[in-house]
Amino acid sequence: MSVEYYKFRCPQCGTEKELCEGMLLFSKECYYIMKCPICNRIESIPLTEMEYQEKRFPMCCGVKMVEWARRCPKCGKEMEGTLYCSDVI
C-alpha cells in the first residue's frame, strides 16, 4: 500500500480539506483520517496496525478521535474526494 493524497470538498458549503491515507513505504505506520467528535477537527493521523485494531486513537478535546465518515465538519453533508497525488512507485 502507499500513501494517497486527497482534496476533499463539500458540495454544500464549499469547505475544503487536504488529507492523506495509506501506509508509508518501509514503515509500520499507516495514515488514517480521524475526526474529533467535539470540535470536528479532521486530521490524517499515523498509527500502527496494532494501535488501529485496538482502537488506540489519539485524544482531542479530552476524548478519543473517531474514524472520519467523510462528512463535512461544518454542515454535515458528504464530502467529495479527489485523488491528486500518490507515492506509488
Secondary structure, 3 states (H helix, E strand, C coil): CCCEEEEEECCCCCCEEEEEEEECCCCCEEEEEEECCCCCCEEEEEEEHHHHHCCCCCEECCEECEECCCECCCCCCECEEEEEEECCC
